[in-house]
Amino acid sequence: NQIRKCACQKYGLKRRFRNLRERISAEIGEISRPNSRMVPPSPMGFNQTTTGKMSRQTSTLSGAKPRATFELPDDNNEKPIQINVDDNKIDITGVYYWCRKRSLSEAILPNNRNIESQISEVEAIKILQNHILVCLLADKKAPRLGLRSFVLPLRASNLPASQIRPIIFLTSHEFISEEWHELENFPEIYFLPGSPLSRRDLWIARIQLVSVCVVIGVSETVQVDDPYMLDKEAILCSLNIRALKIPPSLRQSVSDDIAARSSGAEIPLLTALCMDSNIHFLDPDDFETGKADIDIFLTIPFARGLAFTGSVLDALVSTAYFDRNAMTLIRYLVTGGTTPVLEQWAAYGGDFYDNFHITDTGEVQVNEFLAALRRNNTKRPTIAQLSFNDPRLAKIMENNGNATRGI
């Protein structure tokens, strides 16, 4: 009856989905804050109503924007918590960050080419700092990669909003336009027209200020006379980046913990390879020292995380077979938290975004799936790479130092 309240079942379902997405966005956004006192939300059915109230309060400060107040149930004895639901939206499943649908023209960064950009030079400078640069070496006839799988773990909702870094795809306009419909609902996704093999385009992408650079080669066909030539462009691009000499006028610190870089060898770089043996070309010293025949897992580029090959997945499969907990860790590292419940939700017609076209069979399962997704969202861990200079490790290092002196 609640769905048919507006005399239109489809419109009523849309409205309920819209309200549910806004509530999940507010709850997850508050949970991700370090000083949050908000308790995990209880499972709530699709046909149930919440006892929380959304109201608008105006700040006593002059010129301050009104913020939304979410009141928890009275039995928790909690005070209203201030939540800004307009900043970071979460998709209807609560698993990923979500934004309104953007056209490709809205995400094009200026590059002085024949492609017009709606982003100004000042805005581009703010975007191209501490960003993730993806160098796609793809031609017009190259097969699609499925870039949404690359973006999903970087837009997981268990990451704090402050850690959401811009993702810049440096490639041709023809290639990115084929996959943009899968990226248009993710925030902070941009496209820079150009070639990763051009140093001019690398400087425009401000490669000296990147958080990490990923090089991916896409071949038009896999039927070649020499399979080792599949990685030639990716290796050439990687060596070109490492050979860069950053002039003093372009040297700038990425963050407080990282000093200004003076060469491309100091840029965090990851190269995806099709052939495992091609990893030796990323370190020319292997041929001079006679180490070109050793296993890839013993090479310096693999140990430093400079290369990724398909054989790494083989090792992960064997690990998951002997340790069931390893699959959970791999799932959060690779997919950002995709669960079997979320996959089943998508199988019934749901999606990660503002998709209201639910099948008749899926509408029956909406209550169960969304309740299970909300329970899983409160249990999702956060995986982060900590520096030795991180304050959270200072106490551990101090205790280890005292123990060593005691011995």
N, C-alpha and C positions, 0 to 999 in steps of 0.2 A: 504493500500500500504506500510505503514511503517513496518507492521509486516511481509509482504511478501518480504521485501527488499532483504533478503538473499536467496530468492528462496526456503525457507523452513519455512512454517508457524509455526511449532512447535519450531524450533530453534530460530526464531525471537521472539516468545513469551517468551521463556526462557531468552533471552538477555534483553528484556524490563523489565521483572520481576527482574532480577539481578540488573539492573541499578536503578530501583525504590526502591529496598530494601536498597541499599547503600545510596541513597539520603535521605530516611526516617531515616536511622540510624544517618546520619550526623545532620539532623534537630532536631530530638528528643534529641540527645546527647547534642546539644547546648542549647536547651530549658531548660534542667534539671540543667544547671549550674546557680548558684545564681547570677552572675554578667553578665548574657547574655543580649545583646542588640538586639537579633534577634527577629523580629516580627513573629507572628504566620503565618505559611505558608497558602497561599490561596488554595482553592480547585483546584486540577489539574486533568484533565481527563487523561485517560490512553493513548489516542491518541494525547494528546497535548504535546508540548515541553516546557521546562522551559527556562527562560531567564537567569537563574543563570549559572555560569561557574565554572567548577572545574579545578583548575590548581595546579601545584606543585611548591612550593617555598622552596628554601634551606635557612636555617638560616645562619646568618653571624657568629654565634658562631661556633667554631671548634668542630667537633664531634657531632653536633646536628642533630637529625633526621629530614628529611623533613616532613612538615605537609601540609595537604590539605587546600585550601582556597576556601570558598564558598562566591561568590559575589551575593548580593541581587540585584534586579532590580534597575535601575538607578533612577526611580521615588521615591524611598525611601530615597535617599541621605545618604545611610549608607556605611561605610567603610567595606572592606572585613574582615570577621571574621575567626579566626583560629580555625579549627576543626580537631581533630584527629579521623578520621573515622575508624582506624584500631584497636582501643582499645576495644570498646563496640559496638557490632553489635545489631541491632534491627531486629526482624522478618519482613516479608513482610507486615504485617498488621500494624506495628508500635505500637503494644500493649504490647509486651513482649520482653525481652532480648533473643538474639539468638546466638548460636555458631555452629561451624561445628559439624557434626555427630561424636560422640565419641563411641568407643566400651567399653564394661564393663571392659575389662582388663586395659584400660587406666585410669579408675576411681577408681580402687581398692587401698585402703591404706594398707600399710604393717602391718601385725599382727602376724608374726611368725607362720603362719599356712601352710597348704599344697597348698594354693592358692598364686601364684606368683603375685607380684606387680611391676609395672613400675615406681612407685613414690618412690623417695629416702626418707630416714629418715629425712633429712634436710628439704625437701619440705613438708613432712607430718607435721612437727612441725609448720611450717608457716601456714598451712591450719587449723590445729586444735587449733585455738585461736579465741575467740569471734565468734564461729560458732553455728549453729543450729543442735543439736543432736536429731535424731529421732530413738527411740528404738522400733523396730518392733518385737513383740513377735509372730512370725508366723512359722508354720511348713511347710514341703514340700507340703502337701495336702491342705494347707489353701487357701481359695478363694482370688482372686485378689482384691485389695483395690481401684485401680485407683489413684496411687500416683501423677499423673500429676495434679489432682485437688488440691492437697496439695501444689504443687510447684508453680502453676500459680500466686497466689497473691504475692508470695515472689520474683517473677521475673518480675513484672510489670514494664513497661518502665517509668511510672511516678515517680518511685523511683530513687533518685540519684545513680549513679554508686558506690559511696563510701559506700552506705548502703546495697549493695548486699553482704550478708554474706554467707559463704559456708554452704551447707546442707549436713550432714553426716548421712547416713542410716546404723544403726547397726543392722544387721539381718543375716540370712543365705544366702548363695550364690544361692541356688535353688530358693528361693522366689524372690529375687531382679532381677534375670535374666529373670523372666517372665514379668516384668513390665519395664525393662530397655529401650525397644524400644520406650516408651513414654517419657523418660527422657533424651535421648541421645543428644538432641539439646538444652538443657538448660545449661548455664554456671555454674561453681562452684558447681556441684553435684558430690558427692563421696560416696563410699560404703566401709564400714569396716566390714569384715567377723567376726562374733562372736555372742555371746549371751548377750542380755541386762541383764540377771540374773547373769552373771558372773562379779564379781568386778574387776577381772583382765582386762576384755575387756572394762569395764567402765574407768579404769585408762588409758588404751591405747588410748581411745577416748578423753582423757583429759577432763573429765566431769567437773573438777574444773574450767575450763576456758570457759565454754559454755556461749553463750548469753541466750539461753533457751533450755530446754530439754523437748521433747514431748514423752510420752509413749502411744503406741497404741497396743492393744491386738487383735489378729486375731485368732478366733477359727476355728477349722477344720469343725465343724458342730454346728448348733444352736439347734439341738434336743438333749437336755440333761435332766436328771432327775431333777436336781436343776438348774434353770436358773440363780440363783445368783452366780453360780460357773463359769460363762462365764468370769468374770472379775478377777478371782483369780490370774492369772499371771501378769496382769497389776497392780493390787494392790500390789502384792509382789514386783514387780520391783520398784514401786514408793516408798514403805516403805524402801526398800533396799538403794535407792539413798539418801533418807532423813536421814538415819542412818549412812551415811559415815562420817568418821573422817579424814579430810584432813591433812596429816602430814606437818610440817613446811617446809620441803624440796620441797613440791609441791605447796605451796601457792604462788600465783602470781596474780597481779592485772589484771583484764580483760581490763579495760580502765581507763582513768584518773578520771572518776566520780565514779567508783565502786572500793571499797577496796578489798583486797585479802580475799577470803573466807576460813573459818576454818572448816566448816562442811557442810554436804549435805543439811541441812535445809536452807542454804542461797542460794542454787542454784534455779533459776527460773524453775519451774516444772509444766507441764500440763499433766494430765492423762485423756485419753478418756475412758469412761465407757459405757457399754451396759445397765446396770440396774441402775436406779436413786438411789435406796436405798443403793447401795453399796458405795455411796459417804461417808457414815459414817465411813467406814473402813480406809479411808485416814486420819482420825483424831481419834485415839483411845480414846481420852479424852471424846468423846461423850458418849461412853458406861459407863464410870466411873461416869459421871455427870448426866446420865439419859436423855440425849438429842438425843438419837438415833431415836426417833419417830417424831421429828420435820420435817417440810418441807425442801426439799433440798435447796430451794432458801434462807433459813435462816441459813444455815450451814456455818461454817468458811471456809472450803475448797472451797465452791462455791463463797463466797464473795471475797476470796483472788485470785480467778482465778486458783486454783489448779486442777480443774476437769471440764470436759465437758461432757454433757449428751445429748441424743437425745431430751429430753423435752425442751431444750433451743430453738430448732428450732420451736416448737409449739408456744412459746411466740413471736418469730420473725414474724411468719405468721400472728398472730392477730394484731401485730403492723403495719405490711405492709398493712393490710386491712383498718385500720382507718387512716393511714397517708401515702400518696403516695410517699412522699419524703423519707420515711424510706427505701423503696426498693432501692433507689439509693445508700444510705449509706451502706446497706447490700451488694449490688452488688460489691462495691469497696473493702469492707472488706473481702468478701468471695472469689470472683473470680478475684480480681485485675483489674477490669475494663472491663469485658466481656459485650458487648452490644448486643441488638437484631440485629444490623447491622452485627456485627462480627459472630453471630450465623447463620445469613442468608448467609454470605460469605462462611462459612464452609459447609452449606447445598448445595451450588452450586459446591462443589468440591475443594474449597480452604482449606488451612490449616495454622497453625501458623508458619510453618517452610518453608524451601526451597523446596516447593512442586510445581512442574510445570505441573502436570498431571491434567489439567483443562478440564472439559467436554465441549461439544459444547454449551450447554445451559449456562454454567457458564461463558464462554468466552465473551458472549454478555453482561453479567452483571458486568464484571471486572471494567469497567470505573466508573460505578455508585457506586459500593461498596467501592472501594479504595478511591474515592473522599470523600465519607461519613465518612470512617474510619479516614482519615486525618483531617477532620473537628472536629471529636469527640476527637482526641488525643490532640488537642490544648486546650480543655476544661476540661480535666481530672484533678480532684483535687489530692492532695497529703495528705495522712493520716499518721500522725506520733504521737507517744507517747512521750511527753515532760517531762523531769525531772524538779523538782522545782529549781534545780541549773542551768537550761538552761538560757543563757544570754537573750533570747527573752522574758522571763517571769520576768526579773529583774525590768523592768520599770513598769509593771502591779503591782507587789508586792510593789514597792515604792509608787505608787499612792494610793494603798489601805491603806498603812501605814499612809500617810499624811491625808487621809480622816478620818481615825480612830482617829488620834490625834486632828483633827478639831472638831470632835463630843465631 
